[in-house]
Amino acid sequence: MPHHLLKDRFELIAYRGDAGERPENTMAAFRHAASLSSDIIIDLDLQSAKDQTVVVIHDDTVDRTTSGSGPVSDYSVSELKEFDAGYHFLDASGEHSFRDKGITIPTLEEVLAELDDTRFIIDFRKNDPVQIEHVLAIVENAGAAGRVILVSELEEAINTCRSLRSGWIYGAPEKETRMVIFGSQTPIRVS
């Protein structure tokens, strides 16, 4: 029997929220994506702040997406929230229409609490067992384990997740995907 998170059809996934329409990995992007369809899956990325708060941002640094500069891990969550996360975003007209709108880097807890009926893909960018355990605890505390798919391009990160929570839903890393694809090929015998 298929898992309730997995549908027998193509899924609409909002990459980094709705990064083409709103500043990526922000509540503005996530709210907009959720408004498009009640069945959407929102992809997001995580980093840890200096105080170990799990924040939603793709890069190791704040430079590309905010008004700040430097590594995410150099700042506490309160310091990160002082940066304008809409600062560099250009809309379809080439304007900075989200600059100075109070858009900040959200925490994972904030995202899961506000969008409490939305499905998510959480992408682990590194195999950090301490961060992974912290993220899994946040997901559990939010009652969101049944609406989260955990992914990583790093096989070690997925294996760490599986060792900590075996019954959850995981994306297959590249090596496993290749095994399934190539293992499903039936050789054709030519006489």
C-alpha positions as a Markdown table, in Angstrom:
| # | Residue | x | y | z |
|---|---|---|---|---|
| 1 | Met | 0.0 | 0.0 | 0.0 |
| 2 | Pro | 1.5 | 3.4 | -1.0 |
| 3 | His | 2.4 | 5.9 | 1.7 |
| 4 | His | -0.2 | 8.8 | 2.0 |
| 5 | Leu | 2.5 | 11.4 | 1.1 |
| 6 | Leu | 3.1 | 9.7 | -2.2 |
| 7 | Lys | 0.5 | 10.0 | -4.9 |
| 8 | Asp | 0.1 | 8.0 | -8.1 |
| 9 | Arg | 0.5 | 11.1 | -10.3 |
| 10 | Phe | 2.9 | 13.9 | -11.0 |
| 11 | Glu | 3.3 | 16.3 | -8.1 |
| 12 | Leu | 3.6 | 20.1 | -8.2 |
| 13 | Ile | 6.7 | 21.1 | -6.2 |
| 14 | Ala | 7.5 | 24.7 | -5.3 |
| 15 | Tyr | 11.3 | 24.8 | -5.5 |
| 16 | Arg | 12.7 | 26.8 | -2.5 |
| 17 | Gly | 9.1 | 28.0 | -1.9 |
| 18 | Asp | 8.2 | 29.8 | -5.1 |
| 19 | Ala | 11.7 | 31.2 | -5.9 |
| 20 | Gly | 10.7 | 32.5 | -9.3 |
| 21 | Glu | 7.9 | 34.7 | -7.9 |
| 22 | Arg | 9.1 | 35.6 | -4.4 |
| 23 | Pro | 12.4 | 35.7 | -2.5 |
| 24 | Glu | 13.5 | 32.0 | -2.1 |
| 25 | Asn | 13.1 | 30.2 | 1.2 |
| 26 | Thr | 11.1 | 32.9 | 2.8 |
| 27 | Met | 7.6 | 33.0 | 4.2 |
| 28 | Ala | 6.5 | 35.2 | 1.3 |
| 29 | Ala | 7.6 | 32.4 | -1.1 |
| 30 | Phe | 6.0 | 29.7 | 1.0 |
| 31 | Arg | 2.7 | 31.5 | 1.5 |
| 32 | His | 2.5 | 32.3 | -2.3 |
| 33 | Ala | 3.3 | 28.6 | -3.2 |
| 34 | Ala | 0.7 | 27.3 | -0.7 |
| 35 | Ser | -1.9 | 29.7 | -2.2 |
| 36 | Leu | -1.4 | 28.2 | -5.7 |
| 37 | Ser | -2.7 | 24.7 | -4.7 |
| 38 | Ser | -3.7 | 22.9 | -1.5 |
| 39 | Asp | -1.9 | 19.9 | -2.9 |
| 40 | Ile | 1.5 | 21.5 | -3.5 |
| 41 | Ile | 4.7 | 20.2 | -2.0 |
| 42 | Ile | 7.2 | 22.9 | -0.9 |
| 43 | Asp | 10.9 | 22.3 | -1.2 |
| 44 | Leu | 13.1 | 24.1 | 1.4 |
| 45 | Asp | 16.8 | 24.1 | 2.5 |
| 46 | Leu | 18.2 | 24.4 | 6.0 |
| 47 | Gln | 21.3 | 25.8 | 7.7 |
| 48 | Ser | 22.0 | 26.2 | 11.4 |
| 49 | Ala | 22.5 | 29.6 | 13.1 |
| 50 | Lys | 25.3 | 30.3 | 15.6 |
| 51 | Asp | 22.8 | 29.5 | 18.4 |
| 52 | Gln | 21.9 | 26.2 | 16.6 |
| 53 | Thr | 18.5 | 27.4 | 15.6 |
| 54 | Val | 17.5 | 25.7 | 12.3 |
| 55 | Val | 16.9 | 28.4 | 9.7 |
| 56 | Val | 15.5 | 28.1 | 6.2 |
| 57 | Ile | 18.2 | 29.3 | 3.7 |
| 58 | His | 20.0 | 27.4 | 0.9 |
| 59 | Asp | 23.5 | 28.8 | 1.0 |
| 60 | Asp | 26.1 | 28.6 | 3.8 |
| 61 | Thr | 26.3 | 32.4 | 3.6 |
| 62 | Val | 23.7 | 35.1 | 3.6 |
| 63 | Asp | 25.4 | 37.1 | 0.8 |
| 64 | Arg | 23.4 | 36.0 | -2.2 |
| 65 | Thr | 19.9 | 36.3 | -0.8 |
| 66 | Thr | 20.0 | 39.0 | 2.0 |
| 67 | Ser | 21.3 | 42.4 | 2.8 |
| 68 | Gly | 23.9 | 40.8 | 5.0 |
| 69 | Ser | 27.2 | 39.1 | 4.4 |
| 70 | Gly | 29.1 | 36.2 | 5.9 |
| 71 | Pro | 28.4 | 32.6 | 7.0 |
| 72 | Val | 24.9 | 31.8 | 8.4 |
| 73 | Ser | 26.6 | 30.1 | 11.3 |
| 74 | Asp | 28.3 | 33.3 | 12.4 |
| 75 | Tyr | 24.9 | 34.8 | 13.3 |
| 76 | Ser | 22.3 | 34.1 | 16.0 |
| 77 | Val | 18.7 | 33.7 | 14.7 |
| 78 | Ser | 17.9 | 37.2 | 16.0 |
| 79 | Glu | 20.8 | 38.7 | 14.1 |
| 80 | Leu | 19.8 | 36.8 | 10.9 |
| 81 | Lys | 16.3 | 38.2 | 11.2 |
| 82 | Glu | 17.8 | 41.7 | 11.0 |
| 83 | Phe | 18.8 | 41.1 | 7.4 |
| 84 | Asp | 16.5 | 41.8 | 4.5 |
| 85 | Ala | 15.8 | 38.5 | 2.8 |
| 86 | Gly | 14.1 | 40.2 | -0.2 |
| 87 | Tyr | 17.1 | 42.5 | -0.8 |
| 88 | His | 18.5 | 40.9 | -3.9 |
| 89 | Phe | 15.4 | 39.4 | -5.4 |
| 90 | Leu | 14.5 | 40.8 | -8.9 |
| 91 | Asp | 10.9 | 40.4 | -10.0 |
| 92 | Ala | 9.8 | 39.8 | -13.6 |
| 93 | Ser | 10.2 | 43.5 | -14.4 |
| 94 | Gly | 13.7 | 43.5 | -13.1 |
| 95 | Glu | 12.7 | 45.5 | -10.0 |
| 96 | His | 13.7 | 45.0 | -6.4 |
| 97 | Ser | 10.0 | 44.9 | -5.4 |
| 98 | Phe | 10.5 | 42.9 | -2.3 |
| 99 | Arg | 13.3 | 45.0 | -0.8 |
| 100 | Asp | 12.4 | 46.7 | 2.5 |
| 101 | Lys | 9.2 | 44.7 | 2.9 |
| 102 | Gly | 10.1 | 43.1 | 6.2 |
| 103 | Ile | 11.0 | 39.7 | 4.6 |
| 104 | Thr | 13.4 | 37.8 | 6.8 |
| 105 | Ile | 15.0 | 34.3 | 7.1 |
| 106 | Pro | 12.4 | 32.1 | 8.7 |
| 107 | Thr | 13.1 | 29.3 | 11.2 |
| 108 | Leu | 12.0 | 25.7 | 10.4 |
| 109 | Glu | 9.6 | 25.9 | 13.4 |
| 110 | Glu | 7.9 | 29.0 | 12.0 |
| 111 | Val | 7.4 | 27.5 | 8.6 |
| 112 | Leu | 5.9 | 24.2 | 9.9 |
| 113 | Ala | 3.7 | 26.0 | 12.4 |
| 114 | Glu | 2.2 | 28.5 | 9.9 |
| 115 | Leu | 1.8 | 26.1 | 7.0 |
| 116 | Asp | 0.4 | 23.3 | 9.2 |
| 117 | Asp | -1.4 | 21.4 | 6.4 |
| 118 | Thr | 1.3 | 21.7 | 3.7 |
| 119 | Arg | 3.6 | 19.0 | 2.6 |
| 120 | Phe | 7.4 | 19.7 | 2.5 |
| 121 | Ile | 10.6 | 18.3 | 1.0 |
| 122 | Ile | 13.4 | 19.1 | 3.4 |
| 123 | Asp | 16.8 | 19.0 | 1.7 |
| 124 | Phe | 19.8 | 18.3 | 3.9 |
| 125 | Arg | 22.9 | 20.1 | 2.4 |
| 126 | Lys | 25.4 | 18.3 | 4.6 |
| 127 | Asn | 25.7 | 15.1 | 6.7 |
| 128 | Asp | 25.7 | 16.7 | 10.2 |
| 129 | Pro | 24.1 | 14.2 | 12.6 |
| 130 | Val | 23.6 | 16.8 | 15.3 |
| 131 | Gln | 21.7 | 19.1 | 12.9 |
| 132 | Ile | 19.8 | 16.2 | 11.4 |
| 133 | Glu | 18.6 | 15.0 | 14.8 |
| 134 | His | 17.7 | 18.6 | 15.7 |
| 135 | Val | 15.6 | 18.9 | 12.5 |
| 136 | Leu | 13.9 | 15.6 | 13.0 |
| 137 | Ala | 13.0 | 16.6 | 16.5 |
| 138 | Ile | 11.5 | 19.9 | 15.2 |
| 139 | Val | 9.5 | 18.0 | 12.7 |
| 140 | Glu | 8.2 | 15.7 | 15.3 |
| 141 | Asn | 7.4 | 18.5 | 17.8 |
| 142 | Ala | 5.4 | 20.2 | 15.1 |
| 143 | Gly | 3.4 | 17.0 | 14.4 |
| 144 | Ala | 4.7 | 17.2 | 10.8 |
| 145 | Ala | 6.4 | 13.8 | 10.3 |
| 146 | Gly | 3.5 | 12.7 | 8.2 |
| 147 | Arg | 3.8 | 15.5 | 5.7 |
| 148 | Val | 7.6 | 15.7 | 5.3 |
| 149 | Ile | 9.8 | 14.0 | 2.8 |
| 150 | Leu | 13.6 | 14.1 | 3.6 |
| 151 | Val | 16.0 | 14.3 | 0.8 |
| 152 | Ser | 19.7 | 14.9 | 0.2 |
| 153 | Glu | 22.1 | 14.4 | -2.6 |
| 154 | Leu | 24.4 | 13.0 | 0.1 |
| 155 | Glu | 23.9 | 9.3 | 0.6 |
| 156 | Glu | 25.4 | 9.6 | 4.1 |
| 157 | Ala | 22.9 | 12.2 | 5.1 |
| 158 | Ile | 20.0 | 10.0 | 4.1 |
| 159 | Asn | 21.5 | 7.0 | 5.9 |
| 160 | Thr | 21.9 | 9.2 | 9.0 |
| 161 | Cys | 18.2 | 10.1 | 8.8 |
| 162 | Arg | 17.2 | 6.5 | 8.3 |
| 163 | Ser | 19.2 | 5.4 | 11.3 |
| 164 | Leu | 17.4 | 7.9 | 13.4 |
| 165 | Arg | 13.8 | 7.6 | 12.1 |
| 166 | Ser | 13.4 | 4.4 | 10.0 |
| 167 | Gly | 9.7 | 4.8 | 9.3 |
| 168 | Trp | 9.8 | 8.2 | 7.6 |
| 169 | Ile | 9.7 | 8.9 | 3.9 |
| 170 | Tyr | 13.1 | 9.6 | 2.2 |
| 171 | Gly | 14.1 | 10.6 | -1.3 |
| 172 | Ala | 16.6 | 8.2 | -2.8 |
| 173 | Pro | 20.2 | 9.5 | -3.2 |
| 174 | Glu | 21.8 | 9.2 | -6.6 |
| 175 | Lys | 23.5 | 5.8 | -6.1 |
| 176 | Glu | 20.2 | 4.2 | -5.0 |
| 177 | Thr | 18.3 | 5.9 | -7.9 |
| 178 | Arg | 20.9 | 4.5 | -10.4 |
| 179 | Met | 20.5 | 1.0 | -8.9 |
| 180 | Val | 16.8 | 1.1 | -9.4 |
| 181 | Ile | 17.0 | 2.5 | -12.9 |
| 182 | Phe | 19.7 | 0.2 | -14.1 |
| 183 | Gly | 18.4 | -2.8 | -12.1 |
| 184 | Ser | 15.0 | -2.5 | -13.8 |
| 185 | Gln | 16.5 | -2.9 | -17.3 |
| 186 | Thr | 16.0 | -6.3 | -18.8 |
| 187 | Pro | 18.8 | -7.1 | -21.3 |
| 188 | Ile | 17.7 | -7.9 | -24.8 |
| 189 | Arg | 19.3 | -11.0 | -26.3 |
| 190 | Val | 20.2 | -10.6 | -29.9 |
| 191 | Ser | 20.8 | -13.9 | -31.8 |
